[in-house]
């Protein structure tokens, strides 16, 4: 396993907006997300004090890896020592273990095989100094992305604890999700409050959108991690869903890269047109080598329930359509174990940059 609709007077301008392929540069979007994650990881690793610990895990509930827990960890020791560990085959179920090429990739990144570094046991080991936090962060990031197969930092869950085993509250790693996601008030109550604010004009559109999404995810708006484009990232099985707020005209776009690395053909366009005609709202379209799904929500007279429905529809739609279209047209799903790029073709993938 190696391992980017309305008041009648604005209809034309909004239709033009939806037709612009502004979401087409998926590679740049994912690349920047990984770079932001690596920068945040560098800062967090460098700030670890003796006895504190950080663990980053590929969320099996989001990635569909089941019992396979792909994780890396760093513990800060005395005198600026950093001890890093990465899961090895002994802790992975059959069928999900690293093959020889993946083990070689681990060694090439700087890991020692399990048992070589003192105290590493059945895990890959690496010892370094806090002065080399940036290099260590790069190794950890590339391990999760290139070897363990995380397609985007939003598929990662992390936890950081101090020497007293208390959570490090200020820890944040880009679009990755903290283990201890705070539970807020009942989502229905939160949505009702947002609706009241919307009617009274008390919150800007972007704040209302963040509050709605946070309520759906049972977290808080300030815990939502935005990527470099300001988009909210939501994982949906083998798919990735983005929520973007546009100001002029006011619009919320819920969209997903259904397939990448696909070859556009007349048959594909006919299929997308047919599927779009069956959708009650939204559309499917292809730009360059990526098939997108998009569901718009009007920003004027914003209704929280409309956004909630759009997110629910898109998360289910994207996770179903990527499998269906991949079986017929090939390409790569955002997270699909069987359709990762082969060696030598990694420059065409969405997550192979740092």
C-alpha positions in Angstrom: 0.0 0.0 0.0 1.6 3.3 -1.0 -0.3 4.2 1.3 -13.6 24.4 -7.2 -29.0 30.7 -9.2 -30.9 34.1 -7.0 -33.1 37.1 -7.4 -34.4 37.3 -11.0 -32.4 40.4 -11.8 -29.1 38.6 -11.1 -29.9 35.3 -12.8 -27.5 35.8 -15.7 -24.5 36.8 -13.6 -25.0 33.9 -11.2 -25.3 31.4 -14.0 -22.0 32.7 -15.4 -20.4 32.3 -12.0 -21.5 28.7 -11.8 -20.2 27.9 -15.3 -16.7 29.2 -14.5 -14.4 26.3 -13.8 -12.9 28.0 -10.8 -12.7 24.8 -8.8 -10.7 23.0 -11.5 -7.2 23.3 -10.1 -7.6 20.4 -7.6 -3.9 19.6 -7.5 -3.0 23.1 -6.4 -5.7 23.0 -3.8 -4.6 19.7 -2.3 -0.9 20.7 -2.6 -1.5 23.8 -0.5 -3.4 21.9 2.1 -0.5 19.5 2.6 2.0 22.4 2.7 -0.1 24.2 5.3 -0.3 20.9 7.3 3.5 20.5 7.2 4.0 24.1 8.3 1.7 23.7 11.2 3.2 20.4 12.1 6.7 21.9 12.1 5.6 24.6 14.6 3.8 22.1 16.8 6.7 19.6 16.9 9.2 22.4 17.7 7.0 23.5 20.6 6.8 20.1 22.2 8.3 20.1 25.7 9.9 17.1 27.5 7.3 14.5 28.1 4.7 15.8 25.6 3.4 13.7 22.8 1.8 14.1 19.4 0.0 11.4 17.4 -1.4 11.7 13.8 -3.8 9.0 12.5 -5.5 8.3 9.2 -9.1 8.3 10.3 -10.3 4.7 9.5 -14.0 5.9 9.7 -13.4 8.4 6.9 -10.9 6.5 4.8 -12.6 3.2 4.9 -9.5 1.3 6.1 -11.5 -0.5 8.8 -9.2 -2.1 11.4 -6.0 -0.7 9.8 -4.8 2.2 11.9 -2.1 4.0 10.0 -0.4 6.5 12.4 2.8 8.3 13.3 3.8 9.8 16.6 6.4 12.0 18.2 7.5 12.2 21.8 9.7 15.0 23.1 12.5 13.8 25.4 15.1 15.6 27.5 17.7 17.9 26.0 15.7 18.6 22.8 15.5 14.9 21.7 12.6 13.9 19.5 11.6 10.2 19.2 9.3 9.4 16.3 7.4 6.2 15.6 5.3 4.9 12.6 3.1 1.9 12.5 4.6 -1.3 11.1 3.1 -4.4 9.6 2.8 -6.2 12.9 0.0 -3.8 13.9 -1.8 -4.0 10.6 -4.3 -6.6 9.5 -3.6 -8.9 6.5 -4.4 -7.2 3.2 -3.6 -3.8 4.6 0.1 -4.3 5.3 2.9 -2.4 3.6 4.4 -4.2 0.7 8.1 -4.2 -0.1 8.0 -1.0 -2.1 6.3 0.8 0.7 8.8 -0.5 3.3 11.6 0.7 1.0 9.8 4.1 0.8 9.8 4.3 4.6 13.5 3.6 4.8 14.2 6.2 2.0 12.3 8.8 4.0 14.6 8.2 7.0 12.8 5.6 9.1 14.7 2.7 10.6 12.9 -0.7 10.3 10.9 -2.0 13.3 13.1 -3.0 16.3 16.3 -1.2 15.0 15.9 2.0 17.1 15.9 1.3 20.8 12.4 1.2 22.2 10.7 1.2 18.8 9.4 -2.4 19.2 7.3 -3.4 16.2 7.2 0.2 14.9 9.4 2.1 12.5 11.7 4.4 14.5 13.5 7.7 14.0 15.4 9.8 16.5 16.4 13.5 15.9 16.8 16.8 17.6 14.2 19.7 17.9 16.5 21.8 15.7 15.5 19.5 12.9 11.7 19.8 13.5 11.1 21.0 9.9 12.8 17.9 8.4 10.9 15.6 10.8 7.6 17.3 10.0 8.3 16.7 6.3 9.0 13.0 6.9 5.8 12.6 9.0 3.7 14.4 6.4 5.1 12.3 3.5 4.7 9.1 5.5 1.0 9.8 6.0 0.4 11.1 2.5 2.7 9.0 0.2 3.1 5.7 2.1 -0.1 5.4 4.2 -2.2 7.0 1.4 -4.0 9.9 3.1 -5.4 11.9 0.1 -5.8 15.2 2.1 -5.0 16.4 5.6 -8.8 16.5 6.4 -8.7 12.7 6.5 -6.3 12.9 9.5 -7.1 13.0 13.2 -4.5 14.2 15.7 -4.0 14.4 19.4 -1.3 16.4 21.3 -0.8 16.0 25.1 1.6 17.5 27.5 3.8 15.8 30.2 0.8 15.7 32.5 -1.2 13.9 29.8 -3.5 17.0 29.4 -4.6 18.0 25.9 -2.5 20.8 24.4 -5.4 23.2 23.6 -3.5 25.5 21.2 -2.5 22.6 18.9 -3.8 23.0 15.4 -2.7 21.1 12.3 -4.2 22.8 9.2 -7.4 21.0 8.0 -6.7 17.9 10.1 -9.3 17.2 12.9 -8.5 17.1 16.6 -9.3 13.9 18.4 -11.4 15.6 21.1 -13.9 17.3 18.9 -16.1 19.5 21.1 -19.8 18.7 21.2 -22.0 21.8 21.1 -25.7 22.3 21.7 -28.2 20.2 19.9 -27.8 20.8 16.1 -31.5 21.5 15.6 -31.3 24.2 18.3 -28.2 25.6 16.8 -29.9 25.8 13.4 -32.9 27.5 14.8 -30.7 30.1 16.4 -28.9 30.7 13.1 -32.3 31.1 11.3 -33.2 33.8 13.8 -29.9 35.5 13.3 -30.4 35.3 9.5 -33.8 36.8 9.7 -32.5 39.6 11.9 -29.5 40.2 9.7 -27.2 39.7 12.6 -24.5 37.4 11.1 -22.5 37.7 7.8 -23.1 34.9 5.3 -19.7 33.2 5.9 -20.3 33.0 9.6 -23.8 31.6 9.2 -22.4 28.9 6.8 -19.6 28.0 9.3 -22.1 27.7 12.1 -24.4 25.5 10.1 -21.6 23.1 9.0 -20.2 23.0 12.6 -23.6 22.1 13.9 -23.9 19.3 11.4 -20.5 18.0 12.3 -21.2 18.4 16.1 -18.3 20.8 16.6 -17.8 24.5 16.9 -17.2 27.1 14.2 -13.8 28.0 15.5 -12.8 24.3 15.2 -13.6 24.1 11.6 -10.3 24.1 9.6 -10.4 26.1 6.4 -8.0 25.5 3.6 -6.0 28.0 1.6 -9.0 29.0 -0.5 -11.1 29.5 2.6 -13.2 26.4 1.9 -14.6 24.1 4.6 -13.5 20.5 4.0 -15.8 17.6 4.7 -14.9 13.9 4.3 -17.5 11.6 2.9 -16.2 8.0 2.5 -14.0 7.8 -0.5 -15.0 11.4 -1.6 -14.1 14.9 -0.4 -16.7 17.7 -0.2 -15.9 21.4 -0.1 -18.1 24.3 1.0 -17.2 27.7 -0.4 -18.9 31.1 0.3 -19.0 33.6 -2.6 -19.7 37.3 -1.9 -20.7 38.7 -5.3 -23.3 37.6 -5.9 -23.9 35.9 -2.5 -23.8 32.1 -3.0 -22.7 29.0 -1.2 -21.2 26.4 -3.4 -21.1 22.8 -2.1 -18.9 20.9 -4.5 -16.8 17.7 -4.8 -14.1 16.4 -7.1 -15.8 13.1 -8.0 -13.0 11.7 -10.1 -9.5 12.9 -11.1 -7.1 11.7 -13.8 -10.0 10.9 -16.1 -9.9 11.1 -20.0 -12.8 13.3 -21.2 -14.8 11.5 -23.9 -18.1 12.0 -25.7 -19.5 9.1 -23.7 -18.5 10.7 -20.4 -20.1 14.0 -21.3 -23.3 12.2 -22.3 -23.3 10.3 -19.0 -22.7 13.5 -16.9 -25.5 15.3 -18.8 -27.9 12.4 -18.2 -27.0 12.2 -14.5 -27.4 16.0 -14.1 -30.9 15.9 -15.7 -31.9 13.4 -13.0 -30.6 15.6 -10.1 -33.3 17.8 -8.5 -30.7 20.5 -8.1 -27.0 20.9 -8.9 -24.9 19.5 -11.8 -22.0 17.3 -12.8 -19.4 18.6 -15.2 -15.8 17.9 -16.4 -13.0 20.3 -16.5 -9.6 19.2 -17.8 -9.2 15.7 -16.1 -11.5 16.1 -13.2 -15.2 15.4 -12.9 -17.0 17.7 -10.4 -20.3 17.7 -8.7 -21.8 21.0 -7.5 -24.9 22.0 -5.6 -25.5 25.7 -5.1 -27.3 27.4 -2.2 -28.5 30.9 -2.6 -27.0 33.5 -0.3 -29.9 35.9 -0.4 -32.6 35.0 2.1 -30.2 32.3 3.3 -31.9 29.3 4.8 -29.8 27.0 7.1 -31.9 24.0 6.2 -31.1 24.5 2.5 -27.4 24.3 3.2 -27.9 21.4 5.5 -29.8 19.5 2.8 -27.1 20.4 0.1 -24.3 19.1 2.3 -26.2 15.9 3.1 -27.1 15.4 -0.6 -23.5 16.1 -1.8 -21.8 13.8 0.8 -24.0 10.9 -0.2 -23.9 11.7 -3.9 -20.2 12.1 -4.2 -19.4 8.9 -2.3 -21.8 7.0 -4.5 -21.0 8.6 -7.9 -17.2 8.2 -7.6 -17.6 4.5 -7.3 -20.1 4.3 -10.1 -18.2 6.5 -12.6 -14.9 5.0 -11.7 -16.2 1.6 -12.6 -17.3 2.8 -16.0 -14.7 5.5 -16.9 -11.6 4.8 -14.7 -9.7 7.6 -13.3 -8.9 8.1 -9.6 -11.3 8.6 -6.7 -10.3 11.1 -4.0 -9.6 8.2 -1.7 -9.6 4.9 -3.5 -7.1 2.2 -2.6 -7.3 0.2 -5.8 -6.9 3.2 -8.2 -3.9 5.0 -6.8 -1.4 6.2 -9.4 1.3 3.7 -10.3 5.0 4.4 -9.6 6.3 6.9 -12.1 2.9 8.5 -12.6 2.7 10.3 -9.2 3.0 13.7 -10.7 -0.5 13.3 -12.0 -2.0 12.6 -8.6 -3.7 15.0 -6.3 -1.6 14.5 -3.2 1.9 13.8 -4.3 3.4 17.3 -3.6 4.8 19.0 -0.6 
